[in-house]
Amino acid sequence: MRTRLISAAVLVPVVVVPFVIGDIWLPLGIAALSAFVAYEVAQLLRRAGLPAATWLAVTWTPLAVFFIGTSVEPSFELRHIGVAPGV
């Protein structure tokens, strides 16, 4: 329990600050979180006995999230419908 509280104390500000600051920091923060998530998913796949290219997931996932996040305008239009599956 103590480890979870320490993790929360460290990670909550890391997650909340990009949302508060906004602008370019929001896609950067989400991209950084997606790298962490991609790493965790790759490790879970490996433990399940499935092949997983960890370096590929950790490299390309945040890049895709960042470029998709910076390309979407605040006024969501029909031409951005391809963004939802990407995210």
C-alpha positions as CSV (number, residue, x, y, z in Angstrom):
1,M,0.0,0.0,0.0
2,R,2.8,2.4,0.8
3,T,4.4,1.9,-2.6
4,R,1.1,2.8,-4.3
5,L,0.8,5.9,-2.3
6,I,4.3,7.0,-3.2
7,S,3.7,6.2,-6.8
8,A,0.5,8.2,-6.7
9,A,2.3,11.2,-5.0
10,V,4.8,11.2,-7.8
11,L,2.7,10.4,-10.8
12,V,-0.4,12.5,-10.2
13,P,1.4,15.8,-10.6
14,V,3.1,14.4,-13.7
15,V,-0.3,13.6,-15.2
16,V,-2.2,16.7,-14.0
17,V,0.4,19.4,-14.9
18,P,0.2,19.0,-18.7
19,F,-3.6,19.2,-18.6
20,V,-3.4,22.4,-16.5
21,I,-0.7,24.1,-18.7
22,G,-2.3,22.9,-22.0
23,D,-0.9,24.2,-25.3
24,I,1.9,22.0,-26.6
25,W,2.5,20.4,-23.2
26,L,-0.8,18.4,-23.4
27,P,0.2,16.4,-26.5
28,L,3.7,16.0,-25.1
29,G,2.4,14.7,-21.8
30,I,0.0,12.3,-23.4
31,A,2.7,11.1,-25.7
32,A,5.0,10.4,-22.7
33,L,2.2,8.5,-20.9
34,S,1.6,6.5,-24.1
35,A,5.2,5.5,-24.2
36,F,4.9,4.2,-20.7
37,V,1.7,2.3,-21.5
38,A,3.2,0.9,-24.7
39,Y,6.1,-0.4,-22.6
40,E,3.8,-2.0,-20.1
41,V,1.7,-3.7,-22.8
42,A,4.8,-5.0,-24.5
43,Q,6.0,-6.5,-21.2
44,L,2.5,-8.1,-20.6
45,L,2.6,-9.6,-24.1
46,R,6.1,-11.1,-23.5
47,R,5.0,-12.6,-20.2
48,A,2.1,-14.2,-22.0
49,G,4.5,-15.8,-24.4
50,L,3.7,-13.6,-27.4
51,P,6.4,-11.8,-29.4
52,A,6.5,-8.1,-28.8
53,A,8.9,-5.5,-30.2
54,T,9.2,-3.3,-27.1
55,W,11.5,-0.7,-28.8
56,L,9.0,-0.4,-31.7
57,A,6.0,0.2,-29.4
58,V,7.9,2.6,-27.1
59,T,9.2,4.6,-30.1
60,W,6.3,4.8,-32.5
61,T,3.3,5.0,-30.1
62,P,4.3,8.4,-28.5
63,L,5.2,9.8,-32.0
64,A,1.8,8.8,-33.4
65,V,0.0,10.2,-30.4
66,F,1.9,13.5,-30.5
67,F,1.4,14.1,-34.2
68,I,-2.2,13.2,-34.0
69,G,-2.7,15.3,-31.0
70,T,-1.1,18.4,-32.5
71,S,-2.9,18.0,-35.8
72,V,-6.4,18.1,-34.4
73,E,-8.0,21.6,-34.3
74,P,-10.2,22.7,-31.4
75,S,-13.1,22.8,-33.8
76,F,-13.5,19.1,-34.7
77,E,-14.5,18.6,-38.3
78,L,-15.5,15.6,-40.3
79,R,-12.1,15.4,-41.9
80,H,-10.6,14.6,-38.5
81,I,-12.7,11.5,-38.2
82,G,-9.6,9.3,-38.8
83,V,-8.1,10.7,-35.5
84,A,-10.4,8.7,-33.2
85,P,-9.1,5.2,-34.3
86,G,-5.6,6.5,-34.1
87,V,-5.9,7.6,-30.5
